[in-house]
Amino acid sequence: MRGTDPYVPGHGDGSYGVTHYDLTLSYRPAGNRIDGLAVLACVAHEEVTALSLDLHHLRVAKVSVSRGGAVRSTHRSGAVRVTLSSPIAAGEEFTVTVKYSGSPVPVPSPSLGEAGWEELEDGAIVAAQPHGAPSWFPCNDRPDDKATYSITVSAPQEYHVAVSGELVSSTRGGSTVTWAYEQRSPMATYLATVQIGRYVVRQQPAEVPMRVVIPPDLRGAGFDASFGRQPEMMAFFVDRFGPYPFPSYTVVITDDDLEIPLESQSLSTFGRNFARDDWDAIRLVAHELAHQWFGNAVTLRQWRDIWLHEGFACYAEWLWSEESGGQTAAEWAEHHHQKLSDLPQDLLLGDPGPDLMFDDRVYKRGALTLHALRLRIGEDAFFDVLRAWVARHKGGSVDTADFVSLCDRISGESLIDLFESWLGKAELPSLSA
């Protein structure tokens, strides 16, 4: 088994990859219980005599593998370890099937806190970044191991189920409804999500199909100010970043207040406390939408490159502010550069470590890095870079070296000094062309 990401030790197995997850869940609100069947289509990256799946807290009833003869499995410390009686050759395809059940809870981490399946007052959400996917399905939990997904969830008929994918069917049977979704674009495990609650669906007029999944009583000026302008945001970001990378976009607003929103692939989740008319709410609506390009379509290979997600989404906030008549991106850059200059200079943006990967300085310094790039190479080349970044890497995994190489090619100059000063040194550089 090849090494895993040091930011999330113990997660993932590099000896094989998953190409498709077929997940079937039955959900019961009473006791927050799920019964699941996961079928993973896999390919061996090297000779495989044993493999590991990540699954937290839930009980495994049965594991089977289509190749490798008889299997022996153990489930300890969040890992299902499967030993084969005969090896699977490199390049060979095989299927792993896991039957499991229980009451899912978030996955804890000393550095990263809790992430994953969370029970609400009435329903459930999944907020899995970066290590929470194993809270609800067995997976190869690596951000660079993208796969397509089929996710089917049965729930009581009074509940709506939203999933990060396209709805294929909803079928009523007795007192339940079975919701079937397909995610045909490659997706990292942490971006797979299920949201369950007493919701209604409203369509938003836009060229890209957009919908909000909300409590029935959620309406008014606060909602209109924050979420009502999403179609305008979408059109603006398409102009700046290139075509929207998925077939549709869904926002789920829970009836509970949530501390922070979170993006998943083609779907973002907010608490109802974000339906308000102030910049701190509006900027996060823009931020999560921008992640569909930067983070979801184009995903980091290892978590040390988190700035490639959060810096880009933060800069998108500043771009939207300027477009919508607020402060310009340059004004936001000056503002946050001054704030960062007053804070400790102990963060290495190119490798902040798990304790600091979601520190606000990663977001703001990441956005400032992009603004410094814009000042250096000019307006046209800068937006050419952003569009090319998504066009070339959509559906794939990247690192900072990939981005630097693209910037060099498009600008026609070596930018190693710029990126070394912003990413490779803790001291805050000056903000100049």
Secondary structure as the mmCIF struct_conf table of DSSP 4:
data_model
#
loop_
_struct_conf.conf_type_id
_struct_conf.id
_struct_conf.beg_label_comp_id
_struct_conf.beg_label_asym_id
_struct_conf.beg_label_seq_id
_struct_conf.end_label_comp_id
_struct_conf.end_label_asym_id
_struct_conf.end_label_seq_id
TURN_TY1_P TURN_TY1_P1 PRO A 6 TYR A 7
BEND BEND1 VAL A 8 VAL A 8
TURN_TY1_P TURN_TY1_P2 PRO A 9 GLY A 10
TURN_TY1_P TURN_TY1_P3 GLY A 14 SER A 15
STRN STRN1 TYR A 16 ARG A 28
TURN_TY1_P TURN_TY1_P4 PRO A 29 ASN A 32
STRN STRN2 ARG A 33 ALA A 44
BEND BEND2 HIS A 45 GLU A 46
STRN STRN3 VAL A 48 ASP A 54
BEND BEND3 HIS A 57 HIS A 57
HELX_LH_PP_P HELX_LH_PP_P1 LEU A 58 LEU A 58
STRN STRN4 ARG A 59 VAL A 65
BEND BEND4 SER A 66 ALA A 70
STRN STRN5 VAL A 71 ARG A 76
TURN_TY1_P TURN_TY1_P5 SER A 77 GLY A 78
STRN STRN6 ALA A 79 ILE A 88
HELX_LH_PP_P HELX_LH_PP_P2 ALA A 89 ALA A 89
TURN_TY1_P TURN_TY1_P6 ALA A 90 GLY A 91
STRN STRN7 GLU A 93 GLY A 102
HELX_LH_PP_P HELX_LH_PP_P3 PRO A 106 PRO A 106
STRN STRN8 VAL A 107 VAL A 107
HELX_LH_PP_P HELX_LH_PP_P4 PRO A 108 PRO A 108
TURN_TY1_P TURN_TY1_P7 PRO A 110 LEU A 112
STRN STRN9 ALA A 115 ALA A 115
STRN STRN10 GLY A 116 LEU A 120
TURN_TY1_P TURN_TY1_P8 GLU A 121 ASP A 122
STRN STRN11 GLY A 123 ALA A 127
TURN_TY1_P TURN_TY1_P9 GLN A 129 HIS A 131
HELX_RH_3T_P HELX_RH_3T_P1 ALA A 133 SER A 135
TURN_TY1_P TURN_TY1_P10 TRP A 136 TRP A 136
BEND BEND5 PHE A 137 PHE A 137
STRN STRN12 CYS A 139 CYS A 139
TURN_TY1_P TURN_TY1_P11 PRO A 143 ASP A 144
STRN STRN13 ALA A 147 PRO A 156
TURN_TY1_P TURN_TY1_P12 GLN A 157 GLU A 158
STRN STRN14 HIS A 160 VAL A 163
BEND BEND6 SER A 164 GLY A 165
STRN STRN15 GLU A 166 GLY A 173
TURN_TY1_P TURN_TY1_P13 GLY A 174 SER A 175
STRN STRN16 THR A 176 MET A 187
HELX_RH_3T_P HELX_RH_3T_P2 THR A 189 LEU A 191
STRN STRN17 VAL A 194 GLY A 197
BEND BEND7 ARG A 198 ARG A 198
STRN STRN18 VAL A 200 GLN A 204
BEND BEND8 ALA A 206 VAL A 208
STRN STRN19 MET A 210 ILE A 214
TURN_TY1_P TURN_TY1_P14 PRO A 216 ASP A 217
BEND BEND9 GLY A 220 GLY A 220
HELX_RH_AL_P HELX_RH_AL_P1 ALA A 221 SER A 226
TURN_TY1_P TURN_TY1_P15 PHE A 227 ARG A 229
HELX_RH_AL_P HELX_RH_AL_P2 GLN A 230 PHE A 241
BEND BEND10 PRO A 243 PRO A 243
BEND BEND11 PRO A 245 PRO A 247
STRN STRN20 TYR A 249 THR A 254
BEND BEND12 ASP A 255 ASP A 256
BEND BEND13 GLU A 259 ILE A 260
STRN STRN21 LEU A 262 SER A 264
TURN_TY1_P TURN_TY1_P16 GLN A 265 SER A 266
STRN STRN22 LEU A 267 GLY A 271
HELX_RH_3T_P HELX_RH_3T_P3 ARG A 272 PHE A 274
BEND BEND14 ARG A 276 ASP A 278
HELX_RH_AL_P HELX_RH_AL_P3 TRP A 279 ALA A 290
TURN_TY1_P TURN_TY1_P17 HIS A 291 TRP A 293
STRN STRN23 PHE A 294 PHE A 294
TURN_TY1_P TURN_TY1_P18 GLY A 295 ALA A 297
STRN STRN24 VAL A 298 LEU A 300
BEND BEND15 ARG A 301 GLN A 302
HELX_RH_3T_P HELX_RH_3T_P4 TRP A 303 ASP A 305
TURN_TY1_P TURN_TY1_P19 ILE A 306 ILE A 306
HELX_RH_AL_P HELX_RH_AL_P4 TRP A 307 GLU A 323
TURN_TY1_P TURN_TY1_P20 SER A 324 GLY A 325
BEND BEND16 GLY A 326 GLY A 326
HELX_RH_AL_P HELX_RH_AL_P5 ALA A 329 SER A 341
TURN_TY1_P TURN_TY1_P21 ASP A 342 ASP A 342
BEND BEND17 LEU A 343 LEU A 343
BEND BEND18 GLN A 345 GLN A 345
TURN_TY1_P TURN_TY1_P22 LEU A 349 GLY A 350
BEND BEND19 ASP A 351 ASP A 351
TURN_TY1_P TURN_TY1_P23 PRO A 354 PHE A 358
HELX_RH_AL_P HELX_RH_AL_P6 ASP A 360 ILE A 377
HELX_RH_AL_P HELX_RH_AL_P7 GLU A 379 HIS A 393
TURN_TY1_P TURN_TY1_P24 LYS A 394 GLY A 395
STRN STRN25 GLY A 396 VAL A 398
HELX_RH_AL_P HELX_RH_AL_P8 THR A 400 SER A 411
TURN_TY1_P TURN_TY1_P25 GLY A 412 GLY A 412
BEND BEND20 GLU A 413 GLU A 413
HELX_RH_AL_P HELX_RH_AL_P9 ILE A 416 LEU A 423
BEND BEND21 GLY A 424 GLY A 424
BEND BEND22 ALA A 426 GLU A 427
HELX_LH_PP_P HELX_LH_PP_P5 LEU A 428 SER A 430
#
